[in-house]
């Protein structure tokens, strides 16, 4: 049995919510996408990604292939536009089948696993993550780095030949939880706070998500905030 909670909030400083998400326990698919682009184009890019991934997974494609096709859809849509403003989106998605899960992502939307402790499954495709990997800065310094929001991979923006769709697989046992979120959450709420909320087993999955969004708003709500929590019962 799967229980899941979900919520997206525009935040306190943005006029538009360019995040989107999807959840379907019957299909076993959940995702979060964080759009970027001028005007409403980020909102369009994230919606295109959501629609393409859902459509392709329903058609029997793998998560990796569905995300690759979503990238093609966004690029095709961009080429039809008269304006030259870039349009792209991050994505973090999970498929659950029985007691197994697969995570796939592009960009800095994240996937976490809770199993008595919090573990980040995805690795950000971002400028600051590259600096961390090089040993130039610490993870704590990355939280306040002036270029912390610069992504190095995004659907619709990265050259398709260099698009890096990463995947991780694992076992989802009863009591375990998977969290997908946009960087609007992790920008304001650190892993220790996230862990404290997910550890509250007396809360439903939806109540945990509500607490996560509230914590991000209390932290400043500088960006759109989206979280999807999947709990194996």
Secondary structure, 3 states (H helix, E strand, C coil): CEEEEEEEECCCCCCCCCEEEEEECCCCEEEEEEEEECCCHHHHHHHHHHHHHHHHHHCCCCHHHHHHHHHHHHHHHHHHCCCCCCEEEEEEEEEEECCEEEEEEECCCEEEEECCCEEECCCCCEHHHHHHHCCCCCHHHHCCCCCCCCECCCECCCCHHHCCCEEEEEECCCCCEEEEECHHHHCCCCHHHHHHHHCCCCCCHHHHHHHHHHHHHHCCCCCCEEEEEEEEC
